[in-house]
Amino acid sequence: MVINILLNPLSCLIALDMISHMRVVSAIHARSEKEQPATPAQSVVPITSPSSLPGAVTPASDFNPLGPLVMCSFLPLDFLDCKDAIDHDKNHTAKAVKGYGCLRFGGSTYDEVEHTEVQCTVFPDIDCYGPRTFLRGGIPCIRYTDHYFVTTLIYSILLGFLGMDRFCLGQTGTAVGKLLTIGGVGVWWVIDIILLITNNLLPEDGSNWNPFV
């Protein structure tokens, strides 16, 4: 009986102390949440400076990456009308003044091919955010004409002693010399076949082999 009388007040004191402690902890948590400043959501999409191209619209800084529109500069080429790369023909001054363009065309590997920017405009029926006219980079300085590798190789094997392969490539001067010497008495004929196979005999205008038949 005495033990029960002693234990009941002690249990009440312990329970009251625990309740008081929980209230203090809750108050501290609530105060810390109120004092913590709210950090606004930042855009994960970098907004570049507005383009200086004519007709370009200055983009606002309130772009919402979670919204329905994407940046116009992020659209694939299927939705863009891009101009051909400008040919400066090894004129470094003209390229420095313009800011973009190709000094030369052609190349077989990625390191050999020059890359530049071209002016692109979004199609009228496509909705996007930002300037609708901008510069798209990473465009290879490559152009295709009517030069086909298989056709030129056949000409070189069958009619190479007459210089037909070099006539097809636009190398008229050396083609005439090859014709007059009957393919360099056969030696030039064989050498040109090897040069074609090893990709060392290319069109005179700097274009690449046309991959389309």
Backbone as CSV, one residue per row, in Angstrom:
resi,resn,N_x,N_y,N_z,CA_x,CA_y,CA_z,C_x,C_y,C_z
1,MET,0.823,-1.210,0.000,0.000,0.000,0.000,0.857,1.260,0.000
2,VAL,1.894,1.214,0.854,2.797,2.379,0.941,3.551,2.557,-0.371
3,ILE,3.919,1.429,-0.973,4.671,1.486,-2.243,3.818,2.096,-3.334
4,ASN,2.530,1.736,-3.375,1.639,2.297,-4.393,1.481,3.796,-4.225
5,ILE,1.393,4.222,-2.968,1.229,5.656,-2.706,2.462,6.427,-3.154
6,LEU,3.653,5.777,-2.936,4.902,6.456,-3.334,5.105,6.445,-4.844
7,LEU,4.695,5.368,-5.505,4.940,5.229,-6.932,4.014,6.102,-7.754
8,ASN,2.758,6.249,-7.365,1.809,7.017,-8.172,2.224,8.477,-8.341
9,PRO,2.606,9.211,-7.262,3.078,10.583,-7.477,4.341,10.643,-8.324
10,LEU,5.239,9.654,-8.145,6.460,9.648,-8.944,6.167,9.452,-10.424
11,SER,5.216,8.565,-10.735,4.828,8.334,-12.123,4.201,9.577,-12.729
12,CYS,3.416,10.285,-11.916,2.794,11.512,-12.428,3.837,12.559,-12.737
13,LEU,4.857,12.675,-11.877,5.918,13.651,-12.111,6.702,13.321,-13.393
14,ILE,6.989,12.039,-13.593,7.738,11.624,-14.796,6.934,11.916,-16.056
15,ALA,5.638,11.625,-16.002,4.786,11.868,-17.166,4.698,13.353,-17.473
16,LEU,4.556,14.190,-16.420,4.498,15.630,-16.647,5.801,16.175,-17.215
17,ASP,6.926,15.623,-16.734,8.226,16.067,-17.250,8.397,15.703,-18.723
18,MET,7.961,14.532,-19.121,8.059,14.116,-20.517,7.179,14.982,-21.413
19,ILE,5.978,15.299,-20.967,5.078,16.146,-21.769,5.674,17.533,-21.949
20,SER,6.246,18.067,-20.872,6.861,19.397,-20.956,8.043,19.396,-21.922
21,HIS,8.843,18.330,-21.843,9.997,18.222,-22.737,9.550,18.153,-24.205
22,MET,8.514,17.413,-24.512,8.022,17.296,-25.883,7.498,18.625,-26.399
23,ARG,6.843,19.409,-25.546,6.343,20.719,-25.966,7.488,21.668,-26.303
24,VAL,8.535,21.610,-25.510,9.699,22.477,-25.771,10.343,22.121,-27.108
25,VAL,10.511,20.819,-27.370,11.124,20.382,-28.635,10.269,20.789,-29.828
26,SER,8.947,20.661,-29.729,8.051,21.058,-30.816,8.119,22.543,-31.067
27,ALA,8.206,23.338,-30.017,8.307,24.784,-30.185,9.605,25.175,-30.879
28,ILE,10.697,24.509,-30.528,11.988,24.805,-31.164,11.946,24.467,-32.641
29,HIS,11.371,23.329,-33.007,11.269,22.934,-34.412,10.411,23.910,-35.198
30,ALA,9.290,24.309,-34.623,8.404,25.248,-35.324,9.097,26.589,-35.548
31,ARG,9.855,27.051,-34.563,10.557,28.337,-34.695,11.656,28.261,-35.748
32,SER,12.390,27.142,-35.796,13.459,27.002,-36.784,12.913,26.939,-38.206
33,GLU,11.727,26.322,-38.408,11.131,26.270,-39.736,10.666,27.651,-40.198
34,LYS,10.185,28.469,-39.268,9.757,29.815,-39.633,10.935,30.703,-39.989
35,GLU,12.050,30.551,-39.292,13.212,31.416,-39.515,14.017,31.009,-40.744
36,GLN,13.866,29.779,-41.240,14.624,29.320,-42.401,14.071,29.968,-43.667
37,PRO,14.906,30.724,-44.428,14.400,31.397,-45.636,14.086,30.397,-46.730
38,ALA,13.029,30.677,-47.446,12.618,29.804,-48.552,13.485,30.102,-49.770
39,THR,14.094,29.063,-50.350,14.945,29.218,-51.531,14.107,29.005,-52.773
40,PRO,14.022,30.004,-53.633,13.225,29.836,-54.853,13.848,28.824,-55.779
41,ALA,13.011,28.137,-56.549,13.484,27.150,-57.517,14.228,27.852,-58.636
42,GLN,15.407,27.349,-58.923,16.224,27.924,-59.969,16.118,27.097,-61.233
43,SER,16.244,27.772,-62.339,16.162,27.100,-63.641,17.418,26.300,-63.887
44,VAL,17.237,25.065,-64.308,18.381,24.232,-64.663,18.823,24.466,-66.090
45,VAL,18.071,25.258,-66.821,18.397,25.545,-68.207,19.117,26.873,-68.270
46,PRO,20.372,26.905,-68.749,21.072,28.184,-68.840,20.449,29.078,-69.889
47,ILE,20.223,30.330,-69.526,19.662,31.306,-70.450,20.794,32.181,-70.935
48,THR,21.130,32.030,-72.184,22.249,32.758,-72.741,21.841,34.187,-73.038
49,SER,22.860,35.000,-73.307,22.597,36.391,-73.635,21.873,36.480,-74.954
50,PRO,21.027,37.492,-75.154,20.259,37.600,-76.388,21.151,37.750,-77.588
51,SER,20.726,37.162,-78.695,21.501,37.214,-79.918,21.406,38.587,-80.545
52,SER,22.473,38.957,-81.248,22.511,40.244,-81.926,21.979,40.155,-83.341
53,LEU,21.404,38.994,-83.695,20.898,38.831,-85.044,19.668,39.696,-85.236
54,PRO,19.416,40.167,-86.458,18.227,40.976,-86.691,16.958,40.181,-86.480
55,GLY,16.002,40.774,-85.803,14.732,40.111,-85.546,14.729,39.241,-84.312
56,ALA,15.866,39.185,-83.606,15.921,38.357,-82.414,15.186,39.045,-81.273
57,VAL,14.469,38.252,-80.484,13.694,38.773,-79.359,14.484,38.549,-78.091
58,THR,14.553,39.575,-77.242,15.292,39.453,-75.997,14.537,38.557,-75.031
59,PRO,15.139,37.455,-74.569,14.429,36.552,-73.675,14.346,37.118,-72.265
60,ALA,13.232,36.852,-71.602,13.089,37.267,-70.217,13.793,36.257,-69.318
61,SER,13.962,36.630,-68.054,14.685,35.767,-67.133,13.745,34.903,-66.310
62,ASP,12.472,34.844,-66.657,11.500,34.084,-65.879,11.150,32.770,-66.557
63,PHE,12.105,32.160,-67.248,11.836,30.901,-67.936,11.593,29.794,-66.921
64,ASN,10.534,29.047,-67.130,10.156,27.950,-66.245,10.505,26.629,-66.923
65,PRO,11.530,25.929,-66.458,11.904,24.665,-67.105,10.852,23.576,-66.975
66,LEU,9.920,23.743,-66.042,8.850,22.760,-65.868,7.608,23.112,-66.669
67,GLY,7.656,24.212,-67.421,6.515,24.630,-68.218,6.396,23.856,-69.513
68,PRO,5.383,24.158,-70.299,5.135,23.399,-71.532,6.083,23.754,-72.677
69,LEU,6.764,24.901,-72.622,7.618,25.352,-73.715,9.080,25.035,-73.431
70,VAL,9.820,24.737,-74.474,11.258,24.519,-74.376,11.972,25.711,-75.000
71,MET,13.248,25.848,-74.697,14.032,26.917,-75.300,14.142,26.679,-76.806
72,CYS,13.990,27.745,-77.578,14.065,27.618,-79.034,15.428,27.098,-79.478
73,SER,16.466,27.494,-78.769,17.814,27.059,-79.151,18.056,25.586,-78.853
74,PHE,17.138,24.927,-78.092,17.281,23.503,-77.790,16.575,22.616,-78.805
75,LEU,15.828,23.200,-79.722,15.075,22.398,-80.687,16.016,21.675,-81.645
76,PRO,15.656,20.467,-82.075,16.483,19.764,-83.074,16.357,20.412,-84.442
77,LEU,17.240,20.007,-85.334,17.276,20.605,-86.670,16.000,20.335,-87.462
78,ASP,15.234,19.319,-87.076,13.993,19.020,-87.787,12.977,20.151,-87.677
79,PHE,13.097,20.991,-86.657,12.151,22.083,-86.440,12.739,23.442,-86.823
80,LEU,13.905,23.446,-87.449,14.597,24.691,-87.748,14.850,24.830,-89.239
81,ASP,14.859,26.059,-89.702,15.232,26.395,-91.070,16.597,27.072,-91.002
82,CYS,17.651,26.313,-91.291,19.023,26.802,-91.143,19.624,27.114,-92.513
83,LYS,20.385,28.192,-92.553,21.071,28.571,-93.780,22.331,27.725,-93.961
84,ASP,22.841,27.720,-95.182,24.080,26.999,-95.455,25.258,27.719,-94.798
85,ALA,26.278,26.942,-94.493,27.477,27.525,-93.890,28.148,28.479,-94.881
86,ILE,28.630,29.595,-94.377,29.276,30.602,-95.220,30.684,30.142,-95.588
87,ASP,31.007,30.233,-96.858,32.327,29.831,-97.351,33.211,31.081,-97.453
88,HIS,34.192,31.185,-96.556,35.133,32.311,-96.587,36.346,32.031,-97.464
89,ASP,36.477,30.789,-97.939,37.549,30.421,-98.880,38.926,30.842,-98.346
90,LYS,39.251,30.359,-97.133,40.554,30.584,-96.485,40.826,32.051,-96.177
91,ASN,39.790,32.871,-96.126,39.947,34.285,-95.798,39.723,34.451,-94.290
92,HIS,40.817,34.493,-93.536,40.718,34.583,-92.081,40.140,35.926,-91.648
93,THR,40.427,36.994,-92.389,39.908,38.313,-92.029,38.385,38.351,-92.135
94,ALA,37.853,37.782,-93.216,36.399,37.763,-93.395,35.720,36.958,-92.294
95,LYS,36.334,35.861,-91.881,35.743,35.066,-90.809,35.809,35.804,-89.479
96,ALA,36.914,36.535,-89.253,37.038,37.296,-88.007,35.998,38.404,-87.932
97,VAL,35.702,39.041,-89.066,34.707,40.109,-89.090,33.306,39.543,-88.892
98,LYS,32.992,38.435,-89.582,31.659,37.839,-89.498,31.442,37.123,-88.171
99,GLY,32.492,36.490,-87.684,32.380,35.764,-86.427,32.129,34.289,-86.590
100,TYR,31.728,33.857,-87.753,31.479,32.438,-88.006,31.582,32.196,-89.508
101,GLY,31.623,30.930,-89.888,31.789,30.566,-91.294,32.903,29.542,-91.439
102,CYS,33.095,29.056,-92.648,34.073,28.009,-92.933,35.233,28.576,-93.733
103,LEU,36.437,28.251,-93.281,37.625,28.607,-94.056,37.866,27.596,-95.166
104,ARG,37.467,26.369,-94.938,37.614,25.326,-95.950,36.532,24.282,-95.718
105,PHE,36.247,23.531,-96.765,35.266,22.446,-96.701,35.982,21.115,-96.909
106,GLY,35.343,20.069,-96.443,35.875,18.730,-96.668,36.557,18.169,-95.439
107,GLY,37.005,16.919,-95.579,37.641,16.192,-94.493,37.006,14.826,-94.321
108,SER,37.804,13.863,-93.922,37.315,12.488,-93.783,37.021,12.122,-92.334
109,THR,37.830,12.597,-91.396,37.624,12.284,-89.990,37.086,13.516,-89.260
110,TYR,36.681,13.294,-88.013,36.098,14.394,-87.239,37.120,15.502,-87.008
111,ASP,38.375,15.123,-86.747,39.406,16.130,-86.489,39.737,16.932,-87.739
112,GLU,39.572,16.349,-88.912,39.891,17.058,-90.150,38.782,18.019,-90.568
113,VAL,37.562,17.754,-90.140,36.424,18.563,-90.568,36.310,19.803,-89.679
114,GLU,36.205,20.960,-90.298,36.000,22.206,-89.558,34.524,22.351,-89.195
115,HIS,34.261,22.918,-88.025,32.887,23.120,-87.559,32.642,24.614,-87.353
116,THR,31.415,25.028,-87.572,31.079,26.447,-87.492,29.657,26.628,-86.997
117,GLU,29.202,27.869,-86.984,27.832,28.199,-86.617,27.071,28.653,-87.854
118,VAL,25.782,28.389,-87.858,24.915,28.843,-88.943,23.686,29.513,-88.332
119,GLN,23.078,30.390,-89.091,21.886,31.098,-88.617,20.653,30.233,-88.854
120,CYS,19.906,29.995,-87.784,18.709,29.149,-87.851,17.493,29.926,-87.360
121,THR,16.337,29.602,-87.945,15.062,30.211,-87.567,14.046,29.105,-87.329
122,VAL,13.299,29.226,-86.245,12.289,28.229,-85.922,11.120,28.346,-86.904
123,PHE,10.572,27.213,-87.326,9.421,27.207,-88.216,8.240,27.951,-87.579
124,PRO,7.436,28.626,-88.379,6.351,29.461,-87.814,5.356,28.698,-86.951
125,ASP,5.104,27.439,-87.254,4.085,26.686,-86.522,4.610,26.040,-85.244
126,ILE,5.862,26.257,-84.905,6.458,25.660,-83.711,6.495,26.696,-82.596
127,ASP,5.940,26.333,-81.428,5.954,27.209,-80.262,7.151,26.864,-79.382
128,CYS,7.902,27.882,-78.982,9.048,27.692,-78.115,9.301,28.976,-77.351
129,TYR,10.265,28.946,-76.469,10.558,30.091,-75.609,11.905,30.698,-76.006
130,GLY,11.966,32.010,-76.101,13.217,32.706,-76.388,13.293,33.176,-77.826
131,PRO,14.469,33.633,-78.242,14.645,34.135,-79.617,14.373,33.040,-80.640
132,ARG,13.627,33.373,-81.677,13.289,32.400,-82.716,14.355,32.370,-83.812
133,THR,15.266,33.312,-83.816,16.392,33.336,-84.742,17.671,33.389,-83.926
134,PHE,18.547,32.445,-84.159,19.752,32.334,-83.342,20.822,31.598,-84.142
135,LEU,22.008,31.491,-83.573,23.118,30.773,-84.193,23.205,29.374,-83.590
136,ARG,23.218,28.374,-84.440,23.372,26.978,-84.004,24.797,26.543,-84.324
137,GLY,25.513,26.113,-83.313,26.897,25.713,-83.475,27.057,24.227,-83.749
138,GLY,28.300,23.838,-83.988,28.622,22.439,-84.226,28.263,21.918,-85.601
139,ILE,28.049,22.828,-86.577,27.698,22.394,-87.933,28.972,22.086,-88.710
140,PRO,29.115,20.889,-89.259,30.346,20.558,-89.998,30.421,21.283,-91.334
141,CYS,31.622,21.695,-91.689,31.863,22.366,-92.979,32.032,21.296,-94.053
142,ILE,30.918,20.707,-94.443,30.909,19.630,-95.440,29.830,19.944,-96.470
143,ARG,30.138,19.716,-97.721,29.146,19.872,-98.776,29.296,18.718,-99.758
144,TYR,28.197,18.363,-100.381,28.162,17.240,-101.304,27.811,17.740,-102.697
145,THR,28.520,17.218,-103.680,28.222,17.509,-105.083,27.949,16.195,-105.799
146,ASP,28.160,16.150,-107.084,27.850,14.933,-107.859,29.060,14.016,-107.987
147,HIS,29.824,13.879,-106.938,30.998,12.993,-106.954,30.687,11.753,-106.119
148,TYR,30.693,10.597,-106.785,30.412,9.325,-106.138,31.670,8.466,-106.161
149,PHE,32.000,7.889,-104.999,33.237,7.123,-104.886,33.228,5.890,-105.784
150,VAL,32.139,5.127,-105.773,32.092,3.885,-106.556,32.195,4.186,-108.042
151,THR,31.481,5.218,-108.504,31.535,5.580,-109.925,32.942,5.997,-110.327
152,THR,33.581,6.808,-109.507,34.944,7.257,-109.816,35.921,6.093,-109.801
153,LEU,35.744,5.146,-108.879,36.632,3.987,-108.822,36.480,3.116,-110.062
154,ILE,35.263,2.956,-110.544,35.045,2.164,-111.764,35.706,2.848,-112.959
155,TYR,35.548,4.175,-113.038,36.222,4.915,-114.109,37.732,4.751,-114.019
156,SER,38.274,4.778,-112.808,39.715,4.682,-112.627,40.238,3.311,-113.031
157,ILE,39.465,2.253,-112.737,39.923,0.898,-113.078,39.805,0.631,-114.577
158,LEU,38.683,1.035,-115.184,38.438,0.707,-116.586,39.044,1.723,-117.553
159,LEU,38.920,3.012,-117.217,39.374,4.055,-118.143,40.393,4.985,-117.505
160,GLY,41.079,4.484,-116.490,42.059,5.326,-115.812,43.235,5.695,-116.689
161,PHE,43.577,4.868,-117.639,44.716,5.181,-118.525,44.399,6.351,-119.444
162,LEU,43.112,6.723,-119.558,42.709,7.886,-120.335,42.446,9.110,-119.450
163,GLY,42.661,8.958,-118.143,42.466,10.081,-117.230,41.020,10.375,-116.902
164,MET,40.109,9.420,-117.147,38.701,9.676,-116.903,38.402,9.914,-115.422
165,ASP,39.140,9.252,-114.537,38.889,9.434,-113.111,39.186,10.864,-112.668
166,ARG,40.295,11.414,-113.169,40.645,12.792,-112.794,39.745,13.806,-113.500
167,PHE,39.262,13.491,-114.679,38.275,14.369,-115.318,37.005,14.437,-114.470
168,CYS,36.588,13.288,-113.927,35.386,13.252,-113.091,35.567,14.050,-111.802
169,LEU,36.771,14.082,-111.286,37.043,14.794,-110.043,37.285,16.275,-110.261
170,GLY,37.292,16.714,-111.506,37.504,18.127,-111.790,38.955,18.527,-111.879
171,GLN,39.867,17.567,-111.878,41.300,17.858,-111.987,41.703,17.790,-113.464
172,THR,41.319,18.841,-114.177,41.469,18.826,-115.641,42.931,18.813,-116.066
173,GLY,43.776,19.598,-115.411,45.185,19.700,-115.802,45.908,18.360,-115.738
174,THR,45.828,17.708,-114.597,46.493,16.410,-114.456,45.799,15.344,-115.294
175,ALA,44.496,15.509,-115.541,43.785,14.537,-116.373,44.299,14.569,-117.806
176,VAL,44.552,15.760,-118.325,45.097,15.872,-119.681,46.495,15.257,-119.758
177,GLY,47.326,15.515,-118.734,48.658,14.906,-118.711,48.598,13.393,-118.634
178,LYS,47.643,12.873,-117.896,47.487,11.419,-117.792,46.999,10.840,-119.111
179,LEU,46.147,11.592,-119.827,45.652,11.127,-121.124,46.762,11.092,-122.163
180,LEU,47.588,12.122,-122.208,48.656,12.204,-123.206,49.746,11.154,-122.973
181,THR,49.956,10.765,-121.726,50.996,9.769,-121.417,50.431,8.358,-121.292
182,ILE,49.153,8.207,-121.680,48.470,6.894,-121.570,48.625,6.354,-120.150
183,GLY,48.187,7.169,-119.198,48.227,6.747,-117.803,49.625,6.613,-117.263
184,GLY,50.545,7.477,-117.768,51.927,7.374,-117.283,52.501,6.007,-117.550
185,VAL,52.218,5.497,-118.793,52.667,4.164,-119.221,52.204,3.117,-118.200
186,GLY,51.026,3.288,-117.683,50.435,2.305,-116.773,50.743,2.536,-115.304
187,VAL,51.849,3.254,-115.016,52.238,3.449,-113.609,51.290,4.421,-112.922
188,TRP,51.018,5.542,-113.574,50.101,6.544,-113.015,48.702,5.966,-112.844
189,TRP,48.338,5.130,-113.772,47.036,4.470,-113.722,46.874,3.687,-112.416
190,VAL,47.873,2.853,-112.076,47.822,2.029,-110.864,47.907,2.900,-109.612
191,ILE,48.738,3.930,-109.664,48.906,4.797,-108.491,47.593,5.503,-108.144
192,ASP,46.864,5.980,-109.161,45.601,6.666,-108.894,44.555,5.730,-108.302
193,ILE,44.574,4.469,-108.716,43.637,3.497,-108.118,43.937,3.330,-106.633
194,ILE,45.227,3.255,-106.297,45.616,3.119,-104.885,45.249,4.382,-104.099
195,LEU,45.467,5.547,-104.716,45.126,6.807,-104.044,43.625,6.919,-103.789
196,LEU,42.829,6.443,-104.722,41.374,6.472,-104.523,40.955,5.559,-103.377
197,ILE,41.483,4.367,-103.346,41.098,3.401,-102.315,41.513,3.883,-100.932
198,THR,42.674,4.536,-100.839,43.162,5.035,-99.548,42.630,6.428,-99.207
199,ASN,41.697,6.941,-100.018,41.051,8.230,-99.770,42.032,9.396,-99.830
200,ASN,43.008,9.306,-100.686,43.972,10.386,-100.888,43.774,11.107,-102.217
201,LEU,42.817,10.676,-103.001,42.467,11.351,-104.252,41.003,11.768,-104.136
202,LEU,40.793,13.067,-103.966,39.465,13.587,-103.648,39.034,14.609,-104.691
203,PRO,37.745,14.995,-104.700,37.277,16.009,-105.651,38.038,17.329,-105.520
204,GLU,38.217,17.988,-106.636,38.992,19.218,-106.680,38.299,20.354,-105.936
205,ASP,36.963,20.375,-105.891,36.235,21.472,-105.259,36.166,21.346,-103.737
206,GLY,36.820,20.341,-103.162,36.839,20.179,-101.712,35.606,19.524,-101.126
207,SER,34.693,19.067,-101.961,33.489,18.421,-101.467,33.782,16.976,-101.060
208,ASN,32.863,16.409,-100.289,33.005,15.026,-99.858,32.281,14.100,-100.833
209,TRP,32.616,12.823,-100.737,31.919,11.842,-101.555,30.439,11.848,-101.210
210,ASN,29.606,11.841,-102.225,28.173,11.851,-102.005,27.727,10.483,-101.510
211,PRO,27.147,10.403,-100.273,26.734,9.099,-99.749,25.394,8.635,-100.271
212,PHE,24.699,9.491,-101.030,23.362,9.156,-101.531,23.439,8.703,-102.972
213,VAL,22.670,7.695,-103.301,22.652,7.159,-104.666,21.370,7.592,-105.356
